[in-house]
Amino acid sequence: MKNQHLERFEIRLSGLGGQGILTLGKVMGSGLALGQGYNVTQTQSYGPEARGGASRSDLVISSEKISYPKAESVDLLIALSQEACNMYYRNLKPGGLLMIESDLVKQPPVNMFIGLPFTYLAKEKIGLVQTMNTIVLGAAAFLLPFAEQRVIRKNLEEILPAKIVAINVKAFNLGYKEAKKNFGDPETLWKKNSVVVEEDDEDSI
């Protein structure tokens, strides 16, 4: 599938230390850069505590050169804790999309959002809570109109140590499947949220 042309698209992955936010950002960013040829910058920030402190990983994705590497007007905010949602929602651009961990973000700041119980799915469906971030990756791969599922999954397989590849591929596939079942058509979601993605050499959608 031909890559879609992106002027600039910003993603903020946020949550608590110990949820694998930084790893999620690196895997997603490398999949889009090495696997699909986009220009990608990745910056990160985390609290003073290794576990429990606020953590975030920002990605800027573009078909063009990226003049400023930091995310300021976020198209997609993924919030895996209430604290992160409260802290970073203000950076979500008008028409941006909010995806939450629905068991941990009990009070979303807006009525329009999508979410899944990612931690529950990791525990009950995969049997390993540490795969939660890979389930999020699968859901994001479904949600993003320019991300190719097979390419992101292949990159995941290449990056991870061999002994944990199989369980993480299972987690990725689960996230993709649950997002497909619960979120509906991603193109419709983005149209509702006024995010325009252009096809190369074709008119905007």
DRENVEXSE-930143 format. One record per atom (N, C-alpha, C): x, y, z. Coordinates in pm, whole numbers, padded with zeros to 5 digits, always signed. Example, Ala and Ser with C-alpha at 12.3 -4.5 7.8 and 13.67 -1.06 7.14 Angstrom:
+01319-00569+00780+01230-00450+00780+01320-00330+00780+01285-00225+00708+01367-00106+00714+01290+00003+00787
***
This chain:
+00084-00120+00000+00000+00000+00000+00088+00125+00000+00053+00221-00084+00128+00344-00093+00112+00428+00034+00224+00483+00081+00217+00568+00198+00131+00690+00171+00059+00734+00273-00018+00856+00263+00071+00975+00296+00044+01087+00231+00126+01205+00252+00082+01278+00379+00178+01303+00467+00151+01374+00591+00230+01503+00595+00162+01614+00617+00232+01739+00640+00301+01736+00777+00223+01705+00879+00274+01692+01016+00164+01629+01100+00200+01526+01175+00104+01458+01261+00172+01431+01394+00107+01473+01503+00168+01464+01636+00091+01364+01723+00166+01274+01789+00110+01176+01880+00175+01192+02017+00096+01196+02121+00150+01193+02257+00101+01067+02326+00196+00983+02368+00168+00863+02446+00198+00898+02591+00102+00881+02680+00123+00929+02816+00062+00832+02917+00122+00832+03035+00073+00745+03141+00164+00753+03261+00184+00641+03326+00267+00633+03445+00393+00553+03417+00499+00582+03493+00619+00501+03486+00585+00356+03514+00643+00265+03438+00613+00124+03455+00511+00070+03357+00445+00160+03281+00346+00116+03181+00408+00094+03044+00537+00116+03031+00604+00092+02903+00583+00201+02801+00559+00324+02846+00531+00435+02754+00650+00464+02662+00770+00468+02719+00887+00503+02639+00918+00396+02535+00904+00270+02574+00923+00161+02479+00819+00167+02368+00695+00196+02404+00588+00208+02306+00621+00316+02203+00669+00430+02250+00705+00539+02159+00817+00500+02064+00917+00431+02116+01031+00390+02032+00989+00289+01926+00907+00192+01966+00864+00089+01871+00772+00149+01765+00679+00233+01806+00589+00296+01709+00667+00386+01614+00757+00466+01670+00835+00558+01587+00923+00487+01486+00992+00382+01530+01081+00309+01438+01002+00236+01332+00882+00187+01367+00798+00121+01267+00755+00216+01157+00720+00337+01194+00677+00436+01095+00794+00491+01014+00911+00500+01078+01028+00555+01009+01098+00449+00923+01141+00341+00986+01216+00239+00913+01127+00154+00825+01005+00125+00874+00916+00038+00799+00839+00107+00689+00804+00234+00711+00718+00302+00614+00781+00426+00552+00898+00465+00599+00972+00571+00533+00934+00713+00571+00856+00730+00676+00823+00865+00721+00941+00925+00798+00947+01056+00799+01036+01126+00891+00968+01127+01027+01040+01087+01131+00983+01078+01264+01081+01132+01367+01033+01217+01456+01111+01254+01574+01042+01197+01697+01121+01159+01796+01067+01104+01921+01136+01172+02037+01055+01234+02124+01107+01295+02245+01033+01235+02363+01093+01243+02480+01030+01178+02595+01056+01256+02723+00968+01230+02818+00979+01293+02949+00920+01199+03052+00982+01194+03169+00928+01108+03274+00957+01170+03410+00874+01134+03505+00884+01190+03639+01003+01137+03715+01024+01186+03838+01142+01148+03916+01140+01004+03962+01022+00941+03966+01013+00804+04011+01014+00709+03892+01087+00599+03907+01094+00502+03798+00956+00443+03770+00880+00422+03876+00746+00368+03859+00648+00458+03935+00538+00490+03873+00437+00571+03938+00442+00718+03901+00557+00767+03853+00565+00906+03810+00508+00924+03671+00472+01047+03637+00418+01076+03505+00523+01048+03397+00477+00996+03284+00567+00960+03175+00500+00993+03042+00578+01040+02947+00520+01064+02815+00625+01044+02707+00578+01008+02589+00663+00995+02472+00589+01060+02356+00654+01156+02291+00592+01231+02182+00654+01190+02048+00569+01174+01948+00613+01146+01812+00562+01256+01719+00649+01303+01633+00609+01391+01522+00640+01315+01394+00539+01298+01309+00552+01218+01187+00519+01306+01067+00600+01296+00964+00577+01379+00846+00641+01316+00723+00583+01345+00607+00646+01307+00481+00754+01408+00442+00750+01524+00505+00846+01631+00477+00951+01637+00589+01049+01723+00572+01146+01746+00678+01075+01808+00798+01113+01767+00917+01050+01816+01040+01133+01931+01094+01075+02050+01091+01151+02168+01131+01159+02183+01282+01056+02137+01354+01055+02146+01499+01018+02010+01555+01104+01949+01638+01087+01808+01674+00988+01781+01787+00944+01883+01858+00859+01859+01975+00711+01874+01941+00628+01795+02009+00484+01800+01988+00423+01913+02072+00345+01997+02008+00280+02108+02078+00130+02112+02052+00090+02066+01935-00052+02066+01897-00087+01923+01855-00130+01843+01952-00135+01697+01938-00259+01652+01862-00238+01567+01760-00349+01510+01683-00411+01391+01756-00327+01306+01816-00373+01189+01888-00309+01186+02026-00390+01193+02129-00343+01179+02266-00386+01043+02319-00289+00961+02357-00317+00833+02421-00284+00849+02568-00385+00840+02653-00370+00862+02797-00401+00733+02871-00301+00680+02941-00316+00553+03010-00328+00570+03162-00345+00694+03206-00372+00721+03348-00453+00850+03358-00526+00864+03469-00604+00986+03489-00515+01108+03499-00403+01094+03568-00309+01206+03584-00259+01254+03449-00220+01160+03363-00170+01196+03231-00277+01262+03147-00398+01209+03155-00509+01268+03079-00534+01411+03122-00537+01433+03253-00560+01568+03306-00448+01663+03265-00325+01612+03267-00208+01697+03244-00192+01737+03097-00221+01643+03007-00186+01665+02866-00304+01692+02775-00426+01684+02828-00540+01710+02741-00535+01850+02681-00481+01943+02755-00474+02082+02705-00390+02095+02577-00304+01997+02551-00220+02001+02431-00285+01936+02310-00405+01879+02328-00476+01817+02216-00537+01926+02129-00508+01923+02000-00556+02028+01911-00707+02018+01890-00774+02125+01854-00916+02117+01820-00936+02015+01708-01026+01921+01730-01046+01815+01633-00955+01695+01652-00865+01702+01752-00778+01588+01781-00856+01475+01848-00793+01359+01856-00860+01240+01907-00795+01194+02038-00878+01161+02135-00833+01113+02265-00864+00964+02279-00760+00884+02307-00778+00742+02334-00730+00713+02476-00815+00651+02558-00783+00634+02699-00778+00486+02740-00714+00461+02854-00724+00334+02924-00851+00345+03007-00957+00280+02965-01090+00310+03018-01110+00269+03164-01027+00177+03215-01038+00140+03356-00963+00236+03447-00865+00307+03392-00781+00395+03474-00814+00543+03457-00875+00578+03346-00918+00717+03325-01069+00719+03346-01108+00746+03469-01249+00740+03507-01324+00868+03474-01252+00979+03460-01316+01107+03435-01252+01177+03316-01281+01131+03194-01228+01200+03076-01276+01345+03072-01193+01437+03026-01230+01579+03027-01333+01617+02921-01362+01526+02830-01461+01553+02725-01549+01430+02706-01661+01449+02639-01751+01337+02612-01709+01257+02490-01630+01319+02402-01592+01253+02277-01453+01192+02292-01447+01061+02310-01320+00990+02324-01343+00844+02288-01235+00770+02273-01243+00626+02254-01153+00561+02358-01181+00437+02394-01098+00374+02495-01118+00225+02502-01022+00159+02563-01026+00016+02589-00963-00010+02726-01001-00118+02793-00938-00154+02920-00807-00229+02894-00705-00157+02853-00581-00220+02805-00516-00309+02911-00514-00262+03037-00449-00340+03143-00525-00470+03168-00657-00463+03170-00740-00582+03188-00715-00682+03075-00709-00633+02953-00686-00721+02839-00552-00791+02851-00450-00717+02896-00318-00776+02912-00319-00887+03017-00389-00862+03127-00393-00960+03235-00477-01082+03199-00597-01056+03148-00695-01164+03131-00684-01237+02997-00649-01166+02892-00646-01227+02759-00507-01276+02720-00404-01205+02767-00268-01244+02733-00200-01316+02850-00236-01276+02973-00177-01339+03090-00047-01275+03136-00017-01156+03084+00106-01086+03122+00080-00936+03113+00075-00870+03228+00038-00729+03232+00138-00641+03157+00264-00688+03147+00366-00609+03078+00341-00594+02928+00249-00673+02874+00217-00660+02731+00114-00551+02704+00074-00479+02807-00029-00375+02790+00010-00273+02682+00136-00230+02684+00177-00128+02586+00173-00183+02443+00196-00312+02426+00188-00371+02292+00044-00382+02244-00049-00403+02337-00191-00399+02301-00229-00258+02255-00178-00157+02325-00200-00017+02283-00144+00006+02142-00027-00049+02115+00034-00035+01982-00057-00093+01875-00114-00210+01902-00205-00271+01806-00328-00186+01781-00383-00130+01888-00500-00043+01874-00465+00082+01795-00348+00139+01821-00305+00259+01747-00281+00228+01601-00228+00109+01572-00205+00070+01432-00336+00063+01355-00443+00020+01423-00574+00020+01359-00626+00162+01340-00603+00245+01439-00663+00378+01443-00600+00476+01344-00468+00467+01326-00398+00565+01243-00413+00530+01095-00467+00620+01015-00494+00588+00875-00369+00568+00790-00254+00612+00841-00131+00599+00764-00041+00487+00814-00081+00416+00920-00001+00307+00975-00044+00174+00913+00053+00096+00866+00023-00034+00808+00045-00142+00914-00060-00217+00944-00056-00317+01050+00062-00414+01033+00076-00469+00915+00178-00573+00894+00319-00516+00910+00338-00391+00871+00471-00329+00881+00506-00302+01027+00411-00248+01102+00435-00221+01243+00460-00351+01319+00383-00455+01288+00401-00583+01355+00537-00645+01320+00577-00636+01195+00708-00689+01153+00821-00617+01226+00808-00485+01240+00910-00409+01312+00916-00452+01459+00799-00477+01517+00792-00524+01655+00868-00657+01669+00846-00746+01575+00913-00877+01579+01065-00863+01569+01111-00765+01492+01253-00748+01470+01322-00681+01589+01250-00598+01661+01309-00522+01771+01318-00602+01900+01214-00680+01930+01205-00747+02060+01297-00868+02069+01344-00899+02191+01419-01023+02210+01334-01145+02169+01399-01245+02114+01328-01361+02057+01234-01428+02157+01272-01432+02283+01193-01506+02382+01058-01441+02414+01042-01312+02380+00915-01246+02409+00840-01202+02284+00889-01243+02167+00825-01202+02042+00684-01259+02031+00668-01388+02053+00539-01454+02028+00427-01394+02113+00453-01373+02241+00348-01322+02328+00314-01177+02294+00414-01101+02249+00387-00962+02212+00316-00951+02078+00344-01039+01986+00267-01042+01861+00121-01076+01890+00100-01170+01982-00037-01202+02024-00106-01080+02084-00032-01004+02167-00088-00883+02228-00118-00776+02123-00028-00759+02028-00049-00662+01919-00176-00697+01841-00189-00823+01804-00306-00866+01728-00434-00847+01807-00427-00870+01939-00544-00849+02024-00584-00702+02026-00487-00613+02040-00517-00471+02041-00581-00425+01911-00528-00475+01800-00584-00441+01669-00728-00490+01658-00749-00616+01699-00882-00676+01689-00984-00605+01778-00944-00573+01901-01036-00506+01994-01068-00365+01946-00970-00296+01890-00996-00163+01836-01093-00170+01718-01070-00266+01632-01158-00282+01515-01301-00310+01559-01316-00392+01665-01449-00429+01713-01519-00313+01784-01443-00230+01854-01503-00129+01941-01501+00013+01887-01406+00045+01801-01390+00185+01758-01468+00218+01632-01501+00120+01551-01565+00149+01424-01463+00188+01318-01510+00244+01211-01425+00280+01097-01334+00398+01133-01201+00381+01126-01111+00490+01165-01122+00613+01076-01149+00592+00949-01163+00708+00859-01280+00796+00903-01389+00732+00945-01504+00807+00994-01469+00882+01123-01393+00818+01211-01352+00883+01335-01271+01008+01307-01176+00998+01216-01091+01113+01189-01168+01223+01117-01261+01186+01031-01342+01289+00966-01424+01365+01068-01479+01292+01165-01555+01358+01272-01468+01454+01351-01340+01420+01360-01248+01501+01438-01165+01597+01351-01204+01607+01223-01149+01709+01133-01000+01693+01106-00947+01571+01114-00808+01547+01078-00803+01504+00932-00727+01578+00851-00720+01550+00708-00586+01486+00676-00590+01371+00611-00471+01303+00565-00481+01294+00413-00371+01330+00344-00373+01333+00199-00305+01210+00141-00363+01159+00033-00296+01053-00044-00195+01119-00134-00079+01055-00154+00019+01104-00249-00043+01115-00388-00024+01231-00451-00069+01253-00589-00220+01245-00605-00294+01256-00498-00438+01252-00510-00499+01366-00427-00627+01389-00449-00694+01495-00374-00708+01458-00228-00723+01557-00141-00742+01532+00001-00874+01461+00024-00880+01380+00132-01004+01316+00168-01080+01405+00265
***
